[in-house]
Amino acid sequence: MMIKPDKPLQVGDWHYLPEQDKLVQFSADGKVAVTADLDNLSQKVANYFIVNAGRLITKDELLSDVWGIRDVSDGRVTRVIRVLRVALNDDTREPKYIETIPKRGYRFVAPVTEIMQAEQVEESEREPQVAVKVTRRSYWPAVASLAAVFTLFIGALAWWFWPSESIIIENKPIPMLRYKPLTSLDGLEFYHGVSPDERYLVYSYAKPGNESIAVLMLEDLSTNKRVQLTTEDFSSFGGTFSPDGKFIAYQKLKAGEICEINKIHYDSNDLSILSETLLANCGVSSVSSRLDWSPDGRSIVYAEIRDGEKQMTLSLLSTSTGTTEKLTVPPASSFGDYSARFSNSGDKLAFLREAAGNAQIWTLDLESRASKLLMKMSDTSPGNIDWDLSDKFILYPSTSNSLSKVDLVGNSAIVAYTDENTNELLLTKSGKVIAAVGNFSRINLRKVANKLTNPVPHDEPVFNSNRNETLIEVNPLSNGPFAVVSRRSGLPQIWLIYHDGSQRQLTDFKDRERVRGLMFSPDGKRLLVHINQHIRVYDANGSYSEILGVNGSVLGTPSWSKDGLAIYFAEVSNGAWQIVKASADNHEERVLVTSEREFYFESYAGDFVFWRDSNSKKLFIQEDGQNPREVDFELPVNQVVTRFQLTANGIYFVRLISDLTYGLFYYDIATRQIRTVIDELSVGRFSVTPDEKFIFILQNELADIDIGVLPTPISFYNEFI
C-alpha cells in the first residue's frame, strides 16, 4: 500500500519533500545540506509514521499496510526501525522521533506540521479606523524555536507581553465594541466557562490579599446568585461545563503536591454541590490549566506537565473509562502547549503553543492526530482562543484591545477593537464573545536592604508616582546610572536613572517591544538589551548596534564577557541551543563556544563561569583551573522566569516557591550553602547594587480582572475576513 504525504512538511528537525519523497535538512542559504540515508522500504515506513504521527502503530499494522503481508518475522520491522533511528539521529533512551511502546508497537512522537510556501508581505503603518488583514510569514526552511511562556494564572505578570502585528491595509472600518460586565468582584476573575444554555458562569477567582490561591465560583446569570464551589486549601482552575450542563470539570492544583481533574455534579436551583468525583490525576509539576469538554461529552482536554517531563502537553481524558492519552509532543526547546478548545463538530482541536517567547495557534485533527501550525503571534500571548460557530476560523485576542481571527489556512485579520484589555475569550452557542478583561497587576520599583550584608532596615519606593516598571538593572559601577523598563510614556521604553535624581529616556521604540532582559557591560558604559528574538547593544547616547540570529534563528539570553570585549548569547540550531561568542565591536565576528547550553555567564568580579544545560536543565559552575560541577540548587520545572546575578563569591537567584510567589536566594560558592535573602517576591525580577548592600525589586500590586460579554454575535465578524 502506497502511503505518503502529499505536502511539504516540517518533521522534527527534518523537512519532507513530497516531489522527491525524501527527508532532508537545509543549510542557512536554503540549500539541501543533508538527506536522510533511507532505502525505499525504510522511506515507506517513515512515510507511514509521518501520516500517522502521534498514534500507536502495531507491528502487525506495519506489516499489513506497508509490507502487505502478515506471516513474516517481527525482525523485519525491528531492522527497519533501527535504520530509521540511525538515519534520523534518534535515541531509544530519549526518543525524539520513534517511541517504542513495549509489547504494543511504536509511536511517532516528532511534531509534524505543514509548511506553506513563503509569501512576500509588505508591512504598512497602522492607520485608525481601517480594517487590517494580517498575513503570516511562512519560513522555508522553518526555524526551530525556544523560550518560556506564561500560562494565564502564572502569567499574572501580564506586563511581560507587548503586542505587535504585521499588517496589510484594506479600506474597511474596524468597529469598536464595548464589553458589558458579567462579574465585578475585587480581584481576579478568569479561566471562565459558560453553560450550554448560557445561564451559568463558572470561573476561577483570586481575591486581594490571597492572590496565590484561586477558588472556583459558580454564578447564575439570570438571578445573579453566586456561590463558592471549592475551598482555599488548594487552587481550582479551568472550569468547563459538560454538554448537558449538569457537570463541571476543573483542575485541582496544589503546587508540587497534587494535580487532579475532578468533576462536580451541581444543583441548578441552589447551586449546591451534589457530588464530586476524581476523574484523573495529572502531573504534580503542572501549572494552571484550562479544560474543555468535547461536544459529545466523551472527552475532556487539558494541559499538564507529566511526571518526569519538562514541557506542557495536551492530554485527552475519557470521561467513561478514566483513561488518558497524550495528544501533543511539543519541541523540547519550547515551554509547550497550554490551552485547547474543541471545534463545534468535535473532530478538531485548536490549541496554543509557546515557542520563542511567543504564542502559536495550532490545530489538531483528532482522527488522524495530525497537527498543523496556523500562525505565530509576535509578542502577544492570549490565554485562550475559540472556534467560530461554523468551525471555519478561530477567534483570538491579537493585541490588548483588539480581536482577530485566523482561518484554517493561516489567513488572519483584525475584526474589532475593544474598550478593555482582552486576556482570554470563548464563544457561546449563540455566538457571543465572553472574555476575561482588565489588568492583572501594576508593578513598581522599590529599594530594600540586603539582610545578608546590611543590618540597617531599608524599604522605600524608588519613585513617588504611579508608574509601571517591568525590568531593573543596576550599573556595575557605584556611580553609574541604573536602567529600568517603564511604561510612563505609554510604550515601554528603557530609561537611565542617575544618582542625582535625573532621568533620561535611552530608547525610542516606535512600536510595543517586549524587552526580555538587560545587562550592563563591566565598565558600565554599554547596555545589552534582549528584545523579542534579537539583541541590541546601546551606548550611553542611545545609539545601538544589533545582533541577529543566522537565517532568522531564535536568540536566547545574552551576556558580557568578563573583559567586556565579547558578548555571549544562546542560539537555536537544529532545535537545540548552542552558545555563540561575538565581538562586542564587530558582531559578525562569531565563534561557537559550546552546544546544549541555554545561557552562559562570566562573573565580572569572581573567577568562575555559570551555565544551564539545555537538556537536563541542570545548573553548572566552573571555577578557574577546576572541572565543572553541578551547583547545589535547582529550579522547579514549572518556573518560567529566571534571573541570576553573579558576584565575586556567589550567585543571587530567584526560585518559584508557590504558584505566584518567588523567593530571592544567595548561593555561596565556597561553602556551597544557600541563604534566603527575601522570603517572598511577587515578581521574579531583582538587581543587587555593586556593594551588595541594597536590592532593587519589582513589587506587584494586584489589579482587577472581570468577566465581560460582547453582545454582538459572532456572525458580525464574518464581514471582516
N, C-alpha and C positions, 0 to 999 in steps of 0.2 A: 504494500500500500504506500503510495507516494504522499507523504505529509510533510509540507514545508511552508514556512511563512512566505507571504506574497508582498511584504512591505519591508523597507529598511527599518531595522530595529536596533536599539541600544540594549545589549545583553551583558549586564555587569560592566566589565572593563572592555568588552568587545563590541564590534558592530557586525550585524548580519546584513550581507548584501544579497538580495534575492536574485538579481540578474546573474551573479556568479555562484550562488549557493555556497558562500564562504563566510567564515567568521574572521574578521580582520581587526587590526588596530592601526590607527593613523599617527603619523608624525605631526609635529607642530605646524608644518606647512600644508597639512591636509592630504598628504600622500600616504598610500598604504605602506606601512612600515613592517608589519608582522601579519602573517597569515597562519591561522591555526592548522597544525600538521595533522589533518584528518583524512583517512581514506574514505571511499564512497559510503561504506556501511556505517562508519563512525559518524559521518556527517548526517546521515539519515537519522541516527539515534539522537544526535544533538538537536536536529530539527524537531523531532518528536517531543523532546523535553521542552524546547522553547515554546511550542504552541500549547503545551500543557503545563506551563510554569506554575508552580505552587501546588500542584495536585499530586497526590500519591500515585505512582506508577508501579505496578507489579511487574515481576519478571515475565509472567505469563502474558501480560498485556503487551510488553515489548516484543516478545517472540511472535505473538499473533499479528500485531499491527505493523511491525517493521520487517521481521523476517518472513511473516506469512505462514509460519509453522508453529507447532507446539511441542512435538515429540522429539525434542533435542535436549542436550545437556544445558544446565544453567551456566556452565562455564563460558559459553559463547557471550552471554550478556556480561558476565563479570569481566571478560577480556576487553570488551568494547568500553565498558565504564572506566577501566583502568587507562585505556588510551585517551579517553576524553579528559580525564583528570590531569594527566600529564600535559596534554596539549593546551588546556586552559589554565595551567599552573594552579590547580586546585589542591586542597589539603584535606584528607579524610578526617583529621582531628578537628579542624575548624573549617568546614566546607563553606565556600563562597558560591559554589555552583551546584554540585550534586551531593545531596544529603542521603546517606543510607539509613533506611528505616528497618531495623533488624527484623528478619523473618517476614517482612511485608513487601519491601521493594525500595524505590528511590523517589526523591522529591527534588525538583529543580528549584533552587532557592534564590538564584540571582534575579535581581529586578529586570523585567523585560518591558521596554517602553518603545512606542512608535516614534520614529524620527521623521519630522516633517521637513520638506525642502526649505532651505533658508529663504526668507522673504526680506527684501530690501525695503526698509521702512524709514522714511524721513521723519524726524521729530519736529513738532511745531510747538510754539508757545501757547500756553493755556490762555484762552480768552473767556471773559464772563458771558454767561447765558448762551452758550452754544453747545450743541451735543458733541461728544467726542467718541470716536471709535478707537479702541485700543487693539493693536495687532501685535501679538507676541513675536519676539525674535526667536527663531529656532537655530540651533547650533549644529554644524556638520564639520568635524565630528563633535558630538556632545561632550560637555566637560563635567567630570565628576565634581561633587561639591561637599563641603563640610562646614559645620558650625553648630551652635547650640540654639535652642528655641525655648521660648517661654510658653507653657500651656496657660490658659486664661487665668486660673487662680494663682499659680506660681507667677504668672505674668501680671500680677497686680502692679508690678513696676511697668505700667503701660507706657511711660515716657520713653522706654527703650526703643520703641518702634516709631519711625517717622516716614510717612508715605510719599511716594513719587511714582509717576507713570509716564511711559512714552505714549504719545497720543497723536491721532490724526484728526484734523478739524473737519466737521461737517456743518452744514447750515441748518441745524435743528436746535430748538431751545431745550435746555435741560430744566426740568421742573424742580422747584423747591418744595419738599414735603416736610410736614411737621408731625412729630410724634405726640400721641395722646397718652398720658401716663396711665399705666395699669397698677403699678405699685409706687409707693412713696415713703418707704422706711428710711430711717437714718442708717447709713452704712452701705453695704454692697449686696445687691440682688443680681444674681447671674446664673448661668447654666440652667436656663428655664426650659420647660416643656409645656405643651398645651394639649388638653384632651381633644379627641376627635370631634366632639360636638362644640368645642371652643368655649365651654363653660368654665372649666377648671384650669388653673395655672399652678404648676409646681416649679420651685426654684430653690437654689442654694442661697443662704443668707449669712453674711458675716457682719456682726454688729460692731459699732465703735467700741474700742477698748478690748475687744476679743476677736480681732480680725483674723487670727490664725486658725480659728475654728469656724466651719460653715455648717449650719443646720439645714434640714430640708423643710421648706414651708409649702403648704397647700392652701390655695385660695379659691373660693367660689366667686367668680367674676360677676355673677348675677346678683348676689346678695352682699358681696364684699366681706364675707366671713373668712377668716384666716386662722389656721392652726399650725403649730409646730409639730412636725411628724417625728423628728429624731432628737436625741439629746446632744449635749455638748461634750460627751465623753469621747467622741470621735468626730471626724468631718464627713459630710454627706454631699455627694456631687452628682450632677448629670441626670437628674430625674427625668424619666420618659414614660409616657402612658402607653399601655397596651392598646391594640387597635379597637378593642371593645370598650375601652375607657374604664375598666374595672380595676386595673392593677397599675402600680407604679414601680418601675425598676430603677435602682440607683446604686452608686458606688459608695460603700462604707470604707473609710480610709483612716488609718492611724499610722503615721509615717514610721516605717521600719518595723511595724508590729502586725498590722492586719490590713488586708485588702480583700473585700468581698463584693460580689454582685448580689444584691438582695431584691426581693420582690415584696411589695406591700399590697395587701388587699384592703381597700378602704371603703367606708360607708359614705355614699354620695350625699346623704342627707345631713349628717352632723360632722362629716369629715374625720371621723374617728378611725383608728386602725382596727380592722377585724382580725388580721393575722399578718405575720411577716415570715418569709421563707428565705433561706440561703439557697441561691441558685448555683453559685460557683465561687471558688477562691481565685484571686488574681495575685500577681507578684507583689510582694511586700515592699519592693523598691519603687512601685508605681507612684506617679503623681496624679493629680486630679484629672478625671476623665469625663467626657460627655458620653452618654449612652443613646442608642436609638433602637427602637423596636421595629422589626420588619412588618410590612403591611399585612402579611398572613399570620402574624403572631407567633411564628415558629422559632424566630431567632432574635437575638439581641447582639448588637455590635458595640464594642467598647475598646478603648486603648489601654495598654498596660506595659510595664516593663517586667517581662517574665523573669523568674528567679534564675540567676546566673547570666542574664543578658544585660546589655547596656543601652539598647535603643527602645523607644516606644514602638510597639507594633499593634496592629489591629487584631482582635480576637472575635470569633463568632461563636456565640453560645446558643446551644439548642435548648429551648425552654421546656421541652418534653423529656429529654434524656439527661440534661445537665452536662453533656459533653461539650468541650470547647475545641476550636480549630484556629490555629494561627493563620491569618489571612495574608499578611504582608511581610516582606523581608526588606526593610529599608537598607540602604547602603550603610556599612559600618562607619562611614565618615559623616553620618547625619545624626541628629537627635532622634528622628523617627517620625511616626505617624500619630497624630494626636486628636483627631476629630473626624467622624464619619457620619454620613446620612444615607439611608436607603432611598432609592428612587421610588416614585409612587407605584410603579409596576412591580417593584421588589426584586428586579433582576440585576440591578447595579448598585454600587456604592459610589458616592463622591466623598473624597477624603482629603485632608490636609496633611502635608508632609513638610517638616522643617529641614532646610538644607542651606548651608552657607549664610545662616542668619536670616533667611527669607522664607516665606511660606510658598508652597507649591500646591496647586489644585490637581488632583488625580482622579481618575475613575477606575473602578474595578468591576469586571464582568463576573458575576457570581457563579455563572455556569462554567465558563472556561477558566476562571481565575486569572485572566489576562488583565494587566493594569496598563494605564495609558496616562502620560503626563499631558495635561491640558494647557497649563500656563504657570509661569513663575512670576511672583509678585515682588517687586523691588521695594524693600524697606517698609512693608506693612505686614501685619500678622493677624488676620481675622481669627476670632475664637471659634466661629462656626460658620457653615455655609449651608445652603439648601437648594433642592431642585425646584424648578417651576412645576406647575400642575401637569404640564404635558411631557415632562422629562426631556425637553429639548435644550434647556440651558440651566446653568447653576448661578444662583444669585449670591453675591458676597460683598462685604464691606471693603471697598477698594482704597479709600482714604478715610480719615477720621470723620468726614462729613459728606461722604458720597457712597452710593451703591452702584455696583456694576454687575454685569452678567457675562458669562462666557459660555459659548455653545460647545458642542461635543467635538468640534474640530479645532478649537482653540481661538476662535474669534471672540473678542471681548469689547464691551462698550460701557461707558458710564451711562446710567439710565436716570439717576436722580441725585440731587443734593438733599441733605437733611439738616434740620436745625440743631441736632445734637450729635455728639460723637457716637458712632455705632460700633460696639465692640464685638457683638455676635448676633446672629439672627436666625430665625426659622420662619417657614411659611405655614399658615394654617390651611385647612381643607378648602376654605373659601378664598384663599389666595391673599390673605393679609400678612404683612410683614410684622412680626413681633420680635423685638430686639432688646438687648441689654444696652442702655445708653447712659452717657455721662462720663465721669473721670474717676479712675481708681484712686489716685493719690496726688498729693503735692509734695515736692521734695525740696528741702532747703539745706544749706550748708551750716555745719556747726564745728567749733574748735573745742576739743576736750583734752584734758591732761592724760598722758600715758602713765598709768599707775605703776608700770614696771620701772620707770626711771624718774618719775616726777611725783613726789608725795603731796604737792600742793594741789588741792582740787581746783578744777577749772572746767567750765562748760558754758559756752556762750554762742549765740548766733553770729555768724560772720557778717551778715547784712541785716539791717533793720528795715527791710522792705519785703513785700510779698512777691518773691521771685521763685522760679522753678529751676534749680540747678540739677544736673544729671551726672556729671563727672567732675572729679577733682584730681589734680596732680601737683604736688609740691615740688618746687625747684630744688635740685640737689645742693645749690649754694645758699647759704643762710640769708644773703642779702638779695637773692634773685626773686622775681615775681612768680607767683603760682598761677596755674591755669585752671579755669572752670568752663564747663559747657553749660550755657544758660539760655533760657527762652525769654529773657526780659524784653527783647526786641521783636518777639513774635516767632521768627525762625530760630532754631537752635544755632548759636554761634559760640565760638571759643573766645573767652576774654582773659586777658592778663591782669592780675590783681597785684599791685605794688604795695610795699610795706608802709608807704606814706598815705595809703588810702586811695590813691588814684587808680583808675581802671582804664583799660584800653581794649577795644574790640580787635582781635587778631585776624579773624576770618570774615569773609563777606559772602557767605553761601547765598546763592540766589534761589535755591530750592531747599526743601526739607532734607537734610542729610542725617544719616544715622552715624553718629560718632561712637565707635566701639571702644576706643582706648586712646590714652595719651601717655607720652613718656619723654621727659626732658633728656637731652644729651648730658654726658658727665660734666661739661663745662657750663651747663645751664643756659646756653645761648640758642639752642635749636630744639624744636619740639616735633616728635613723631606723632602723627595723627592717623589712626586706623579708621578709615571711612568706608563703609559698605564693604566692597571687595578689593579696595586698593589702599595705598599708603601714601601720605603726603609728609614732606619734611619742611616745616616752616622755620623761617628765621624771625628775629625779633621785630622786623619791619612788616611782617605779613606776607612777604614773598615766599613762594614754595616751589619745590620740585616734587615730582610724582613717581611712585614705584608701581608698576603694573605687572600683573601676572603674565607669564608666557602664554600666548594664544588665549587670553581671557581666563586663565585658571584662577581659582579662588586663593586669596591670600589670607593667612591667619596672623596670629599675634606677633607684632614686630617688637624689636628691642635693639638697644645700642650695644656695641662692643665696649669693653671697659675703657679703651683709649679714645673712644668717640670717633674713630676713623671708619667704622663699618656699621652696617645695620643687618641684623639677623631677622628673618621672617619665615614663617611656615607657608608652604605652597602645596596645593594638591596636585599630585601626578599619578595618573592611572588609579585614581580612587584612594590614594594613600598620601599622608602628609610626608613632606621632606623639609629639612631646614636649609635655607639658602642664605649665603652671606654676600651682601652687595656693598660696594664702596659708598661711603656717605656722600662723596662729592660727584661720583660718576656711577649712577645706579645701574648702568648697563654692564659694569664690571662685576660679574657674579660668579660664585663658585658653589657647588653643592657641598654642604658640610656633613650632613648625615641624613638618614632616612628614618621613617617611622617615629618621628617626634612631633608633638603638637606645638611646642614652644621651646625657646632656648634663651636663658638669661645669664649674663655675666654680672657678678657683683662688682659695683663700682669701687667699694671700699674694702671688700674682702677678697680672698684668694680662692674662689670657688665658682662653679657654674651649676645651673639648676635647669632641669627639663622634665617633660612628661612624655612617657611612651604612648604612642597613639593607639596601640593595640590593647595593651593591658591596662591603660590609664593609670599606671603606677608612676610615682614621682621619684626622681633620682637627683643625687647631688654628687659632684666630683670636686674634691679639693686638689690643689696643685700637688703634683707628684704622687697622687694616690689613685686607686681604682675607683670607678663609680660605685655608689652604694644606694640602695633604696632608702628613702627617708622614713622616719618613724611615725608618719601620719598619712592618712588617705582621705579623700573626699567622697561623700555619698555619690552613688551613681546617678541620682536624680538632680544633682547640683549643676545648674547651667550657668551661673555667674561665678567666675573665678577671678581672683585678684591676689597677686603676690607682690611683695616689696622686699627686695634683698638689702640687707645692711652688712656691716663689716663682719658680724658674728652670727647672723641668723636670718630667718625669713618670717615676715609677717604675712598672714594669710587669713582668708575668711572661709568658714565652713558652715554649711547649712545644718541647723540644729532642730528645725521644725519645718512645717510646710512653707512658712513665710518668713522665718527668722534666721539670721546668720549670727555667728559669734566670731569675734576677732581674736586670733591666737598668734603666739610667737614661738617659733621653733629654734632652740639654741643648738647650733651645730656641734659645739664642743661636748656638751653634756647630753645631747640628744633628748632633751626634755621639752615638753610643750607646756606653755603657760597661757592662761586666759588673760587677754588684755581688756576686752569689752564683752560682757556676758551676752548682750543682745544688740543686733543691728537690724533695722527694718530694710536697709538697702545694703547689698554686699559690695559697697564701694568705700574706699578709705585712702588716705595718703599720710605718711608719717613724716614729720619735719626732720631735717638733717641731723639735729642733735637728739632726736628721738624723744623729746620731752612732750610734744604735742601731736595730736592726731586730728586731721580733718575728716569728718564723716558726713554722710548724707542722711538726713532724717526724713523718713516717710510719714506723712500725715494722711490718714485715711480720708478720702473724699467721698463721693457719693455716686452709686450706680443704681439706676432704677430700670424697671421693665416698661417699655412703651410699645405702642402699636401705631402703624401707619394705616389709616382707614382705607387708603386707596388700594383696590385689589390688584393682584399681580398681572392681570390681563392688560392693565395700563402700561406696564413696562415693555410689552411686545412692540410698541411703536418705536422703541429706541434701540434697535439692534441693526 
